[in-house]
Amino acid sequence: MPKAKITATKPARKPIHSLPPEVLEQAAQGWLQSHGIAATPPTENQKEIAFSQLSESLDKVLHQIKAELNELRSRIARLESKKS
């Protein structure tokens, strides 16, 4: 006797983006707490420190980019002078 083919369908799940923001916030808070992370909002001092660190990091990145651009300009100039 031949075996009947059985197909299982997955139950329809609601996409995450369609959940209300309150549900997503509660889920995020629960996840943070389960991992031992305090979900308290940062203080003004913490915000200032974070902003300062971000500003310093961006400053370093911009200086590196400027240095690389200058290096590329000089390399292009050398290549163009060799062609002449």
mmCIF file of the N, C-alpha and C atoms, coordinates in Angstrom:
data_MODEL
# 
_entry.id   MODEL 
# 
loop_
_atom_site.group_PDB 
_atom_site.id 
_atom_site.type_symbol 
_atom_site.label_atom_id 
_atom_site.label_alt_id 
_atom_site.label_comp_id 
_atom_site.label_asym_id 
_atom_site.label_entity_id 
_atom_site.label_seq_id 
_atom_site.pdbx_PDB_ins_code 
_atom_site.Cartn_x 
_atom_site.Cartn_y 
_atom_site.Cartn_z 
_atom_site.occupancy 
_atom_site.B_iso_or_equiv 
_atom_site.pdbx_formal_charge 
_atom_site.auth_seq_id 
_atom_site.auth_comp_id 
_atom_site.auth_asym_id 
_atom_site.auth_atom_id 
_atom_site.pdbx_PDB_model_num 
ATOM 1   N N  . MET A 1 1  ? 0.845  -1.171 0.000   1.00 0.00 ? 1  MET A N  1 
ATOM 2   C CA . MET A 1 1  ? 0.000  0.000  0.000   1.00 0.00 ? 1  MET A CA 1 
ATOM 3   C C  . MET A 1 1  ? 0.897  1.243  0.000   1.00 0.00 ? 1  MET A C  1 
ATOM 4   N N  . PRO A 1 2  ? 0.686  2.203  -0.919  1.00 0.00 ? 2  PRO A N  1 
ATOM 5   C CA . PRO A 1 2  ? 1.542  3.390  -0.989  1.00 0.00 ? 2  PRO A CA 1 
ATOM 6   C C  . PRO A 1 2  ? 1.296  4.312  0.196   1.00 0.00 ? 2  PRO A C  1 
ATOM 7   N N  . LYS A 1 3  ? 2.399  4.958  0.610   1.00 0.00 ? 3  LYS A N  1 
ATOM 8   C CA . LYS A 1 3  ? 2.298  5.896  1.727   1.00 0.00 ? 3  LYS A CA 1 
ATOM 9   C C  . LYS A 1 3  ? 1.676  7.210  1.250   1.00 0.00 ? 3  LYS A C  1 
ATOM 10  N N  . ALA A 1 4  ? 0.844  7.779  2.084   1.00 0.00 ? 4  ALA A N  1 
ATOM 11  C CA . ALA A 1 4  ? 0.224  9.063  1.751   1.00 0.00 ? 4  ALA A CA 1 
ATOM 12  C C  . ALA A 1 4  ? 1.239  10.178 1.997   1.00 0.00 ? 4  ALA A C  1 
ATOM 13  N N  . LYS A 1 5  ? 1.281  11.107 1.084   1.00 0.00 ? 5  LYS A N  1 
ATOM 14  C CA . LYS A 1 5  ? 2.188  12.226 1.228   1.00 0.00 ? 5  LYS A CA 1 
ATOM 15  C C  . LYS A 1 5  ? 1.570  13.237 2.196   1.00 0.00 ? 5  LYS A C  1 
ATOM 16  N N  . ILE A 1 6  ? 2.345  13.568 3.234   1.00 0.00 ? 6  ILE A N  1 
ATOM 17  C CA . ILE A 1 6  ? 1.858  14.503 4.238   1.00 0.00 ? 6  ILE A CA 1 
ATOM 18  C C  . ILE A 1 6  ? 2.635  15.797 4.103   1.00 0.00 ? 6  ILE A C  1 
ATOM 19  N N  . THR A 1 7  ? 1.909  16.881 3.974   1.00 0.00 ? 7  THR A N  1 
ATOM 20  C CA . THR A 1 7  ? 2.565  18.186 3.904   1.00 0.00 ? 7  THR A CA 1 
ATOM 21  C C  . THR A 1 7  ? 2.149  18.990 5.118   1.00 0.00 ? 7  THR A C  1 
ATOM 22  N N  . ALA A 1 8  ? 3.133  19.570 5.736   1.00 0.00 ? 8  ALA A N  1 
ATOM 23  C CA . ALA A 1 8  ? 2.865  20.399 6.909   1.00 0.00 ? 8  ALA A CA 1 
ATOM 24  C C  . ALA A 1 8  ? 3.013  21.858 6.507   1.00 0.00 ? 8  ALA A C  1 
ATOM 25  N N  . THR A 1 9  ? 2.105  22.653 6.956   1.00 0.00 ? 9  THR A N  1 
ATOM 26  C CA . THR A 1 9  ? 2.213  24.079 6.689   1.00 0.00 ? 9  THR A CA 1 
ATOM 27  C C  . THR A 1 9  ? 2.556  24.789 7.983   1.00 0.00 ? 9  THR A C  1 
ATOM 28  N N  . LYS A 1 10 ? 3.390  25.785 7.852   1.00 0.00 ? 10 LYS A N  1 
ATOM 29  C CA . LYS A 1 10 ? 3.764  26.566 9.024   1.00 0.00 ? 10 LYS A CA 1 
ATOM 30  C C  . LYS A 1 10 ? 2.633  27.536 9.338   1.00 0.00 ? 10 LYS A C  1 
ATOM 31  N N  . PRO A 1 11 ? 2.390  27.736 10.624  1.00 0.00 ? 11 PRO A N  1 
ATOM 32  C CA . PRO A 1 11 ? 1.351  28.708 10.954  1.00 0.00 ? 11 PRO A CA 1 
ATOM 33  C C  . PRO A 1 11 ? 1.802  30.107 10.552  1.00 0.00 ? 11 PRO A C  1 
ATOM 34  N N  . ALA A 1 12 ? 0.860  30.897 10.096  1.00 0.00 ? 12 ALA A N  1 
ATOM 35  C CA . ALA A 1 12 ? 1.187  32.265 9.677   1.00 0.00 ? 12 ALA A CA 1 
ATOM 36  C C  . ALA A 1 12 ? 1.635  33.066 10.884  1.00 0.00 ? 12 ALA A C  1 
ATOM 37  N N  . ARG A 1 13 ? 2.771  33.757 10.729  1.00 0.00 ? 13 ARG A N  1 
ATOM 38  C CA . ARG A 1 13 ? 3.271  34.602 11.808  1.00 0.00 ? 13 ARG A CA 1 
ATOM 39  C C  . ARG A 1 13 ? 3.148  36.045 11.385  1.00 0.00 ? 13 ARG A C  1 
ATOM 40  N N  . LYS A 1 14 ? 2.865  36.860 12.350  1.00 0.00 ? 14 LYS A N  1 
ATOM 41  C CA . LYS A 1 14 ? 2.757  38.288 12.098  1.00 0.00 ? 14 LYS A CA 1 
ATOM 42  C C  . LYS A 1 14 ? 4.155  38.869 11.926  1.00 0.00 ? 14 LYS A C  1 
ATOM 43  N N  . PRO A 1 15 ? 4.399  39.634 10.878  1.00 0.00 ? 15 PRO A N  1 
ATOM 44  C CA . PRO A 1 15 ? 5.722  40.260 10.737  1.00 0.00 ? 15 PRO A CA 1 
ATOM 45  C C  . PRO A 1 15 ? 6.008  41.180 11.915  1.00 0.00 ? 15 PRO A C  1 
ATOM 46  N N  . ILE A 1 16 ? 7.258  41.249 12.298  1.00 0.00 ? 16 ILE A N  1 
ATOM 47  C CA . ILE A 1 16 ? 7.639  42.048 13.459  1.00 0.00 ? 16 ILE A CA 1 
ATOM 48  C C  . ILE A 1 16 ? 7.248  43.508 13.283  1.00 0.00 ? 16 ILE A C  1 
ATOM 49  N N  . HIS A 1 17 ? 7.419  44.031 12.077  1.00 0.00 ? 17 HIS A N  1 
ATOM 50  C CA . HIS A 1 17 ? 7.146  45.447 11.881  1.00 0.00 ? 17 HIS A CA 1 
ATOM 51  C C  . HIS A 1 17 ? 5.684  45.813 12.076  1.00 0.00 ? 17 HIS A C  1 
ATOM 52  N N  . SER A 1 18 ? 4.803  44.821 12.093  1.00 0.00 ? 18 SER A N  1 
ATOM 53  C CA . SER A 1 18 ? 3.391  45.142 12.270  1.00 0.00 ? 18 SER A CA 1 
ATOM 54  C C  . SER A 1 18 ? 2.973  45.117 13.737  1.00 0.00 ? 18 SER A C  1 
ATOM 55  N N  . LEU A 1 19 ? 3.900  44.771 14.623  1.00 0.00 ? 19 LEU A N  1 
ATOM 56  C CA . LEU A 1 19 ? 3.577  44.777 16.044  1.00 0.00 ? 19 LEU A CA 1 
ATOM 57  C C  . LEU A 1 19 ? 3.557  46.213 16.557  1.00 0.00 ? 19 LEU A C  1 
ATOM 58  N N  . PRO A 1 20 ? 2.699  46.473 17.518  1.00 0.00 ? 20 PRO A N  1 
ATOM 59  C CA . PRO A 1 20 ? 2.668  47.826 18.083  1.00 0.00 ? 20 PRO A CA 1 
ATOM 60  C C  . PRO A 1 20 ? 3.990  48.166 18.768  1.00 0.00 ? 20 PRO A C  1 
ATOM 61  N N  . PRO A 1 21 ? 4.384  49.427 18.749  1.00 0.00 ? 21 PRO A N  1 
ATOM 62  C CA . PRO A 1 21 ? 5.652  49.835 19.365  1.00 0.00 ? 21 PRO A CA 1 
ATOM 63  C C  . PRO A 1 21 ? 5.736  49.459 20.844  1.00 0.00 ? 21 PRO A C  1 
ATOM 64  N N  . GLU A 1 22 ? 4.619  49.480 21.547  1.00 0.00 ? 22 GLU A N  1 
ATOM 65  C CA . GLU A 1 22 ? 4.631  49.133 22.971  1.00 0.00 ? 22 GLU A CA 1 
ATOM 66  C C  . GLU A 1 22 ? 5.071  47.685 23.178  1.00 0.00 ? 22 GLU A C  1 
ATOM 67  N N  . VAL A 1 23 ? 4.610  46.798 22.300  1.00 0.00 ? 23 VAL A N  1 
ATOM 68  C CA . VAL A 1 23 ? 4.970  45.377 22.401  1.00 0.00 ? 23 VAL A CA 1 
ATOM 69  C C  . VAL A 1 23 ? 6.449  45.200 22.128  1.00 0.00 ? 23 VAL A C  1 
ATOM 70  N N  . LEU A 1 24 ? 6.939  45.881 21.103  1.00 0.00 ? 24 LEU A N  1 
ATOM 71  C CA . LEU A 1 24 ? 8.362  45.791 20.786  1.00 0.00 ? 24 LEU A CA 1 
ATOM 72  C C  . LEU A 1 24 ? 9.216  46.340 21.923  1.00 0.00 ? 24 LEU A C  1 
ATOM 73  N N  . GLU A 1 25 ? 8.782  47.445 22.522  1.00 0.00 ? 25 GLU A N  1 
ATOM 74  C CA . GLU A 1 25 ? 9.519  48.035 23.642  1.00 0.00 ? 25 GLU A CA 1 
ATOM 75  C C  . GLU A 1 25 ? 9.557  47.085 24.828  1.00 0.00 ? 25 GLU A C  1 
ATOM 76  N N  . GLN A 1 26 ? 8.422  46.461 25.140  1.00 0.00 ? 26 GLN A N  1 
ATOM 77  C CA . GLN A 1 26 ? 8.384  45.514 26.266  1.00 0.00 ? 26 GLN A CA 1 
ATOM 78  C C  . GLN A 1 26 ? 9.288  44.311 25.997  1.00 0.00 ? 26 GLN A C  1 
ATOM 79  N N  . ALA A 1 27 ? 9.284  43.840 24.759  1.00 0.00 ? 27 ALA A N  1 
ATOM 80  C CA . ALA A 1 27 ? 10.134 42.701 24.414  1.00 0.00 ? 27 ALA A CA 1 
ATOM 81  C C  . ALA A 1 27 ? 11.611 43.084 24.539  1.00 0.00 ? 27 ALA A C  1 
ATOM 82  N N  . ALA A 1 28 ? 11.955 44.277 24.078  1.00 0.00 ? 28 ALA A N  1 
ATOM 83  C CA . ALA A 1 28 ? 13.339 44.738 24.172  1.00 0.00 ? 28 ALA A CA 1 
ATOM 84  C C  . ALA A 1 28 ? 13.764 44.895 25.628  1.00 0.00 ? 28 ALA A C  1 
ATOM 85  N N  . GLN A 1 29 ? 12.896 45.470 26.459  1.00 0.00 ? 29 GLN A N  1 
ATOM 86  C CA . GLN A 1 29 ? 13.206 45.637 27.880  1.00 0.00 ? 29 GLN A CA 1 
ATOM 87  C C  . GLN A 1 29 ? 13.404 44.266 28.546  1.00 0.00 ? 29 GLN A C  1 
ATOM 88  N N  . GLY A 1 30 ? 12.559 43.320 28.214  1.00 0.00 ? 30 GLY A N  1 
ATOM 89  C CA . GLY A 1 30 ? 12.691 41.970 28.765  1.00 0.00 ? 30 GLY A CA 1 
ATOM 90  C C  . GLY A 1 30 ? 13.995 41.315 28.355  1.00 0.00 ? 30 GLY A C  1 
ATOM 91  N N  . TRP A 1 31 ? 14.370 41.493 27.086  1.00 0.00 ? 31 TRP A N  1 
ATOM 92  C CA . TRP A 1 31 ? 15.621 40.907 26.601  1.00 0.00 ? 31 TRP A CA 1 
ATOM 93  C C  . TRP A 1 31 ? 16.801 41.533 27.333  1.00 0.00 ? 31 TRP A C  1 
ATOM 94  N N  . LEU A 1 32 ? 16.789 42.864 27.470  1.00 0.00 ? 32 LEU A N  1 
ATOM 95  C CA . LEU A 1 32 ? 17.880 43.539 28.176  1.00 0.00 ? 32 LEU A CA 1 
ATOM 96  C C  . LEU A 1 32 ? 17.983 43.041 29.618  1.00 0.00 ? 32 LEU A C  1 
ATOM 97  N N  . GLN A 1 33 ? 16.860 42.941 30.302  1.00 0.00 ? 33 GLN A N  1 
ATOM 98  C CA . GLN A 1 33 ? 16.874 42.489 31.690  1.00 0.00 ? 33 GLN A CA 1 
ATOM 99  C C  . GLN A 1 33 ? 17.352 41.052 31.800  1.00 0.00 ? 33 GLN A C  1 
ATOM 100 N N  . SER A 1 34 ? 16.976 40.207 30.857  1.00 0.00 ? 34 SER A N  1 
ATOM 101 C CA . SER A 1 34 ? 17.397 38.805 30.913  1.00 0.00 ? 34 SER A CA 1 
ATOM 102 C C  . SER A 1 34 ? 18.897 38.651 30.694  1.00 0.00 ? 34 SER A C  1 
ATOM 103 N N  . HIS A 1 35 ? 19.522 39.656 30.078  1.00 0.00 ? 35 HIS A N  1 
ATOM 104 C CA . HIS A 1 35 ? 20.963 39.638 29.855  1.00 0.00 ? 35 HIS A CA 1 
ATOM 105 C C  . HIS A 1 35 ? 21.718 40.502 30.867  1.00 0.00 ? 35 HIS A C  1 
ATOM 106 N N  . GLY A 1 36 ? 21.017 40.942 31.887  1.00 0.00 ? 36 GLY A N  1 
ATOM 107 C CA . GLY A 1 36 ? 21.656 41.695 32.952  1.00 0.00 ? 36 GLY A CA 1 
ATOM 108 C C  . GLY A 1 36 ? 22.047 43.117 32.578  1.00 0.00 ? 36 GLY A C  1 
ATOM 109 N N  . ILE A 1 37 ? 21.376 43.664 31.596  1.00 0.00 ? 37 ILE A N  1 
ATOM 110 C CA . ILE A 1 37 ? 21.686 45.020 31.156  1.00 0.00 ? 37 ILE A CA 1 
ATOM 111 C C  . ILE A 1 37 ? 20.617 45.958 31.704  1.00 0.00 ? 37 ILE A C  1 
ATOM 112 N N  . ALA A 1 38 ? 21.056 46.991 32.369  1.00 0.00 ? 38 ALA A N  1 
ATOM 113 C CA . ALA A 1 38 ? 20.108 47.963 32.909  1.00 0.00 ? 38 ALA A CA 1 
ATOM 114 C C  . ALA A 1 38 ? 19.502 48.758 31.765  1.00 0.00 ? 38 ALA A C  1 
ATOM 115 N N  . ALA A 1 39 ? 18.212 48.877 31.784  1.00 0.00 ? 39 ALA A N  1 
ATOM 116 C CA . ALA A 1 39 ? 17.514 49.576 30.709  1.00 0.00 ? 39 ALA A CA 1 
ATOM 117 C C  . ALA A 1 39 ? 17.111 50.977 31.138  1.00 0.00 ? 39 ALA A C  1 
ATOM 118 N N  . THR A 1 40 ? 17.909 51.578 31.988  1.00 0.00 ? 40 THR A N  1 
ATOM 119 C CA . THR A 1 40 ? 17.597 52.929 32.436  1.00 0.00 ? 40 THR A CA 1 
ATOM 120 C C  . THR A 1 40 ? 18.120 53.930 31.422  1.00 0.00 ? 40 THR A C  1 
ATOM 121 N N  . PRO A 1 41 ? 17.431 55.030 31.247  1.00 0.00 ? 41 PRO A N  1 
ATOM 122 C CA . PRO A 1 41 ? 17.915 56.030 30.294  1.00 0.00 ? 41 PRO A CA 1 
ATOM 123 C C  . PRO A 1 41 ? 19.219 56.655 30.791  1.00 0.00 ? 41 PRO A C  1 
ATOM 124 N N  . PRO A 1 42 ? 20.089 57.035 29.873  1.00 0.00 ? 42 PRO A N  1 
ATOM 125 C CA . PRO A 1 42 ? 21.371 57.618 30.276  1.00 0.00 ? 42 PRO A CA 1 
ATOM 126 C C  . PRO A 1 42 ? 21.185 58.983 30.933  1.00 0.00 ? 42 PRO A C  1 
ATOM 127 N N  . THR A 1 43 ? 22.081 59.295 31.839  1.00 0.00 ? 43 THR A N  1 
ATOM 128 C CA . THR A 1 43 ? 22.054 60.604 32.491  1.00 0.00 ? 43 THR A CA 1 
ATOM 129 C C  . THR A 1 43 ? 22.650 61.643 31.541  1.00 0.00 ? 43 THR A C  1 
ATOM 130 N N  . GLU A 1 44 ? 22.503 62.902 31.903  1.00 0.00 ? 44 GLU A N  1 
ATOM 131 C CA . GLU A 1 44 ? 23.064 63.972 31.072  1.00 0.00 ? 44 GLU A CA 1 
ATOM 132 C C  . GLU A 1 44 ? 24.582 63.850 30.978  1.00 0.00 ? 44 GLU A C  1 
ATOM 133 N N  . ASN A 1 45 ? 25.221 63.471 32.089  1.00 0.00 ? 45 ASN A N  1 
ATOM 134 C CA . ASN A 1 45 ? 26.678 63.311 32.089  1.00 0.00 ? 45 ASN A CA 1 
ATOM 135 C C  . ASN A 1 45 ? 27.087 62.173 31.148  1.00 0.00 ? 45 ASN A C  1 
ATOM 136 N N  . GLN A 1 46 ? 26.339 61.071 31.180  1.00 0.00 ? 46 GLN A N  1 
ATOM 137 C CA . GLN A 1 46 ? 26.647 59.950 30.291  1.00 0.00 ? 46 GLN A CA 1 
ATOM 138 C C  . GLN A 1 46 ? 26.455 60.361 28.835  1.00 0.00 ? 46 GLN A C  1 
ATOM 139 N N  . LYS A 1 47 ? 25.426 61.166 28.566  1.00 0.00 ? 47 LYS A N  1 
ATOM 140 C CA . LYS A 1 47 ? 25.191 61.638 27.204  1.00 0.00 ? 47 LYS A CA 1 
ATOM 141 C C  . LYS A 1 47 ? 26.337 62.535 26.744  1.00 0.00 ? 47 LYS A C  1 
ATOM 142 N N  . GLU A 1 48 ? 26.808 63.408 27.638  1.00 0.00 ? 48 GLU A N  1 
ATOM 143 C CA . GLU A 1 48 ? 27.919 64.297 27.299  1.00 0.00 ? 48 GLU A CA 1 
ATOM 144 C C  . GLU A 1 48 ? 29.183 63.502 26.991  1.00 0.00 ? 48 GLU A C  1 
ATOM 145 N N  . ILE A 1 49 ? 29.458 62.500 27.820  1.00 0.00 ? 49 ILE A N  1 
ATOM 146 C CA . ILE A 1 49 ? 30.647 61.664 27.612  1.00 0.00 ? 49 ILE A CA 1 
ATOM 147 C C  . ILE A 1 49 ? 30.542 60.923 26.286  1.00 0.00 ? 49 ILE A C  1 
ATOM 148 N N  . ALA A 1 50 ? 29.369 60.347 26.016  1.00 0.00 ? 50 ALA A N  1 
ATOM 149 C CA . ALA A 1 50 ? 29.170 59.601 24.771  1.00 0.00 ? 50 ALA A CA 1 
ATOM 150 C C  . ALA A 1 50 ? 29.312 60.529 23.571  1.00 0.00 ? 50 ALA A C  1 
ATOM 151 N N  . PHE A 1 51 ? 28.754 61.734 23.679  1.00 0.00 ? 51 PHE A N  1 
ATOM 152 C CA . PHE A 1 51 ? 28.860 62.702 22.589  1.00 0.00 ? 51 PHE A CA 1 
ATOM 153 C C  . PHE A 1 51 ? 30.316 63.096 22.363  1.00 0.00 ? 51 PHE A C  1 
ATOM 154 N N  . SER A 1 52 ? 31.035 63.307 23.447  1.00 0.00 ? 52 SER A N  1 
ATOM 155 C CA . SER A 1 52 ? 32.442 63.680 23.351  1.00 0.00 ? 52 SER A CA 1 
ATOM 156 C C  . SER A 1 52 ? 33.252 62.566 22.683  1.00 0.00 ? 52 SER A C  1 
ATOM 157 N N  . GLN A 1 53 ? 33.001 61.322 23.079  1.00 0.00 ? 53 GLN A N  1 
ATOM 158 C CA . GLN A 1 53 ? 33.707 60.186 22.480  1.00 0.00 ? 53 GLN A CA 1 
ATOM 159 C C  . GLN A 1 53 ? 33.379 60.055 20.998  1.00 0.00 ? 53 GLN A C  1 
ATOM 160 N N  . LEU A 1 54 ? 32.110 60.247 20.658  1.00 0.00 ? 54 LEU A N  1 
ATOM 161 C CA . LEU A 1 54 ? 31.712 60.179 19.260  1.00 0.00 ? 54 LEU A CA 1 
ATOM 162 C C  . LEU A 1 54 ? 32.377 61.279 18.457  1.00 0.00 ? 54 LEU A C  1 
ATOM 163 N N  . SER A 1 55 ? 32.399 62.473 19.018  1.00 0.00 ? 55 SER A N  1 
ATOM 164 C CA . SER A 1 55 ? 33.020 63.606 18.348  1.00 0.00 ? 55 SER A CA 1 
ATOM 165 C C  . SER A 1 55 ? 34.505 63.355 18.110  1.00 0.00 ? 55 SER A C  1 
ATOM 166 N N  . GLU A 1 56 ? 35.205 62.843 19.108  1.00 0.00 ? 56 GLU A N  1 
ATOM 167 C CA . GLU A 1 56 ? 36.635 62.544 18.959  1.00 0.00 ? 56 GLU A CA 1 
ATOM 168 C C  . GLU A 1 56 ? 36.867 61.469 17.903  1.00 0.00 ? 56 GLU A C  1 
ATOM 169 N N  . SER A 1 57 ? 36.028 60.446 17.916  1.00 0.00 ? 57 SER A N  1 
ATOM 170 C CA . SER A 1 57 ? 36.162 59.371 16.924  1.00 0.00 ? 57 SER A CA 1 
ATOM 171 C C  . SER A 1 57 ? 35.948 59.893 15.513  1.00 0.00 ? 57 SER A C  1 
ATOM 172 N N  . LEU A 1 58 ? 34.926 60.716 15.342  1.00 0.00 ? 58 LEU A N  1 
ATOM 173 C CA . LEU A 1 58 ? 34.667 61.281 14.022  1.00 0.00 ? 58 LEU A CA 1 
ATOM 174 C C  . LEU A 1 58 ? 35.803 62.183 13.574  1.00 0.00 ? 58 LEU A C  1 
ATOM 175 N N  . ASP A 1 59 ? 36.362 62.936 14.504  1.00 0.00 ? 59 ASP A N  1 
ATOM 176 C CA . ASP A 1 59 ? 37.486 63.809 14.184  1.00 0.00 ? 59 ASP A CA 1 
ATOM 177 C C  . ASP A 1 59 ? 38.676 62.986 13.685  1.00 0.00 ? 59 ASP A C  1 
ATOM 178 N N  . LYS A 1 60 ? 38.961 61.875 14.362  1.00 0.00 ? 60 LYS A N  1 
ATOM 179 C CA . LYS A 1 60 ? 40.073 61.010 13.943  1.00 0.00 ? 60 LYS A CA 1 
ATOM 180 C C  . LYS A 1 60 ? 39.816 60.432 12.558  1.00 0.00 ? 60 LYS A C  1 
ATOM 181 N N  . VAL A 1 61 ? 38.588 59.984 12.323  1.00 0.00 ? 61 VAL A N  1 
ATOM 182 C CA . VAL A 1 61 ? 38.251 59.396 11.025  1.00 0.00 ? 61 VAL A CA 1 
ATOM 183 C C  . VAL A 1 61 ? 38.396 60.438 9.919   1.00 0.00 ? 61 VAL A C  1 
ATOM 184 N N  . LEU A 1 62 ? 37.911 61.650 10.167  1.00 0.00 ? 62 LEU A N  1 
ATOM 185 C CA . LEU A 1 62 ? 38.033 62.704 9.160   1.00 0.00 ? 62 LEU A CA 1 
ATOM 186 C C  . LEU A 1 62 ? 39.492 63.029 8.860   1.00 0.00 ? 62 LEU A C  1 
ATOM 187 N N  . HIS A 1 63 ? 40.327 63.074 9.888   1.00 0.00 ? 63 HIS A N  1 
ATOM 188 C CA . HIS A 1 63 ? 41.757 63.333 9.656   1.00 0.00 ? 63 HIS A CA 1 
ATOM 189 C C  . HIS A 1 63 ? 42.383 62.205 8.833   1.00 0.00 ? 63 HIS A C  1 
ATOM 190 N N  . GLN A 1 64 ? 41.995 60.962 9.109   1.00 0.00 ? 64 GLN A N  1 
ATOM 191 C CA . GLN A 1 64 ? 42.532 59.837 8.338   1.00 0.00 ? 64 GLN A CA 1 
ATOM 192 C C  . GLN A 1 64 ? 42.088 59.922 6.882   1.00 0.00 ? 64 GLN A C  1 
ATOM 193 N N  . ILE A 1 65 ? 40.825 60.271 6.667   1.00 0.00 ? 65 ILE A N  1 
ATOM 194 C CA . ILE A 1 65 ? 40.319 60.390 5.302   1.00 0.00 ? 65 ILE A CA 1 
ATOM 195 C C  . ILE A 1 65 ? 41.047 61.501 4.559   1.00 0.00 ? 65 ILE A C  1 
ATOM 196 N N  . LYS A 1 66 ? 41.247 62.641 5.222   1.00 0.00 ? 66 LYS A N  1 
ATOM 197 C CA . LYS A 1 66 ? 41.969 63.753 4.585   1.00 0.00 ? 66 LYS A CA 1 
ATOM 198 C C  . LYS A 1 66 ? 43.391 63.336 4.225   1.00 0.00 ? 66 LYS A C  1 
ATOM 199 N N  . ALA A 1 67 ? 44.052 62.614 5.125   1.00 0.00 ? 67 ALA A N  1 
ATOM 200 C CA . ALA A 1 67 ? 45.420 62.163 4.854   1.00 0.00 ? 67 ALA A CA 1 
ATOM 201 C C  . ALA A 1 67 ? 45.447 61.203 3.665   1.00 0.00 ? 67 ALA A C  1 
ATOM 202 N N  . GLU A 1 68 ? 44.475 60.302 3.610   1.00 0.00 ? 68 GLU A N  1 
ATOM 203 C CA . GLU A 1 68 ? 44.424 59.360 2.489   1.00 0.00 ? 68 GLU A CA 1 
ATOM 204 C C  . GLU A 1 68 ? 44.127 60.074 1.173   1.00 0.00 ? 68 GLU A C  1 
ATOM 205 N N  . LEU A 1 69 ? 43.243 61.077 1.221   1.00 0.00 ? 69 LEU A N  1 
ATOM 206 C CA . LEU A 1 69 ? 42.962 61.854 0.007   1.00 0.00 ? 69 LEU A CA 1 
ATOM 207 C C  . LEU A 1 69 ? 44.199 62.591 -0.474  1.00 0.00 ? 69 LEU A C  1 
ATOM 208 N N  . ASN A 1 70 ? 44.943 63.179 0.451   1.00 0.00 ? 70 ASN A N  1 
ATOM 209 C CA . ASN A 1 70 ? 46.181 63.879 0.077   1.00 0.00 ? 70 ASN A CA 1 
ATOM 210 C C  . ASN A 1 70 ? 47.183 62.910 -0.539  1.00 0.00 ? 70 ASN A C  1 
ATOM 211 N N  . GLU A 1 71 ? 47.287 61.724 0.034   1.00 0.00 ? 71 GLU A N  1 
ATOM 212 C CA . GLU A 1 71 ? 48.193 60.707 -0.511  1.00 0.00 ? 71 GLU A CA 1 
ATOM 213 C C  . GLU A 1 71 ? 47.760 60.310 -1.917  1.00 0.00 ? 71 GLU A C  1 
ATOM 214 N N  . LEU A 1 72 ? 46.467 60.122 -2.112  1.00 0.00 ? 72 LEU A N  1 
ATOM 215 C CA . LEU A 1 72 ? 45.963 59.761 -3.447  1.00 0.00 ? 72 LEU A CA 1 
ATOM 216 C C  . LEU A 1 72 ? 46.224 60.887 -4.448  1.00 0.00 ? 72 LEU A C  1 
ATOM 217 N N  . ARG A 1 73 ? 46.042 62.135 -4.026  1.00 0.00 ? 73 ARG A N  1 
ATOM 218 C CA . ARG A 1 73 ? 46.319 63.268 -4.915  1.00 0.00 ? 73 ARG A CA 1 
ATOM 219 C C  . ARG A 1 73 ? 47.776 63.282 -5.354  1.00 0.00 ? 73 ARG A C  1 
ATOM 220 N N  . SER A 1 74 ? 48.674 63.046 -4.405  1.00 0.00 ? 74 SER A N  1 
ATOM 221 C CA . SER A 1 74 ? 50.097 63.071 -4.753  1.00 0.00 ? 74 SER A CA 1 
ATOM 222 C C  . SER A 1 74 ? 50.446 61.889 -5.660  1.00 0.00 ? 74 SER A C  1 
ATOM 223 N N  . ARG A 1 75 ? 49.845 60.742 -5.443  1.00 0.00 ? 75 ARG A N  1 
ATOM 224 C CA . ARG A 1 75 ? 50.107 59.587 -6.312  1.00 0.00 ? 75 ARG A CA 1 
ATOM 225 C C  . ARG A 1 75 ? 49.600 59.840 -7.717  1.00 0.00 ? 75 ARG A C  1 
ATOM 226 N N  . ILE A 1 76 ? 48.418 60.468 -7.820  1.00 0.00 ? 76 ILE A N  1 
ATOM 227 C CA . ILE A 1 76 ? 47.870 60.793 -9.136  1.00 0.00 ? 76 ILE A CA 1 
ATOM 228 C C  . ILE A 1 76 ? 48.769 61.797 -9.846  1.00 0.00 ? 76 ILE A C  1 
ATOM 229 N N  . ALA A 1 77 ? 49.222 62.785 -9.106  1.00 0.00 ? 77 ALA A N  1 
ATOM 230 C CA . ALA A 1 77 ? 50.116 63.788 -9.693  1.00 0.00 ? 77 ALA A CA 1 
ATOM 231 C C  . ALA A 1 77 ? 51.392 63.141 -10.218 1.00 0.00 ? 77 ALA A C  1 
ATOM 232 N N  . ARG A 1 78 ? 51.960 62.210 -9.436  1.00 0.00 ? 78 ARG A N  1 
ATOM 233 C CA . ARG A 1 78 ? 53.186 61.518 -9.874  1.00 0.00 ? 78 ARG A CA 1 
ATOM 234 C C  . ARG A 1 78 ? 52.908 60.695 -11.124 1.00 0.00 ? 78 ARG A C  1 
ATOM 235 N N  . LEU A 1 79 ? 51.769 59.996 -11.150 1.00 0.00 ? 79 LEU A N  1 
ATOM 236 C CA . LEU A 1 79 ? 51.436 59.190 -12.352 1.00 0.00 ? 79 LEU A CA 1 
ATOM 237 C C  . LEU A 1 79 ? 51.231 60.065 -13.576 1.00 0.00 ? 79 LEU A C  1 
ATOM 238 N N  . GLU A 1 80 ? 50.575 61.222 -13.387 1.00 0.00 ? 80 GLU A N  1 
ATOM 239 C CA . GLU A 1 80 ? 50.343 62.113 -14.521 1.00 0.00 ? 80 GLU A CA 1 
ATOM 240 C C  . GLU A 1 80 ? 51.665 62.713 -15.024 1.00 0.00 ? 80 GLU A C  1 
ATOM 241 N N  . SER A 1 81 ? 52.573 62.977 -14.109 1.00 0.00 ? 81 SER A N  1 
ATOM 242 C CA . SER A 1 81 ? 53.861 63.547 -14.536 1.00 0.00 ? 81 SER A CA 1 
ATOM 243 C C  . SER A 1 81 ? 54.696 62.499 -15.275 1.00 0.00 ? 81 SER A C  1 
ATOM 244 N N  . LYS A 1 82 ? 54.534 61.236 -14.960 1.00 0.00 ? 82 LYS A N  1 
ATOM 245 C CA . LYS A 1 82 ? 55.266 60.167 -15.676 1.00 0.00 ? 82 LYS A CA 1 
ATOM 246 C C  . LYS A 1 82 ? 54.727 60.008 -17.094 1.00 0.00 ? 82 LYS A C  1 
ATOM 247 N N  . LYS A 1 83 ? 53.427 60.266 -17.287 1.00 0.00 ? 83 LYS A N  1 
ATOM 248 C CA . LYS A 1 83 ? 52.838 60.130 -18.621 1.00 0.00 ? 83 LYS A CA 1 
ATOM 249 C C  . LYS A 1 83 ? 53.334 61.215 -19.564 1.00 0.00 ? 83 LYS A C  1 
ATOM 250 N N  . SER A 1 84 ? 53.640 62.356 -19.027 1.00 0.00 ? 84 SER A N  1 
ATOM 251 C CA . SER A 1 84 ? 54.053 63.499 -19.864 1.00 0.00 ? 84 SER A CA 1 
ATOM 252 C C  . SER A 1 84 ? 55.403 63.327 -20.476 1.00 0.00 ? 84 SER A C  1 
# 
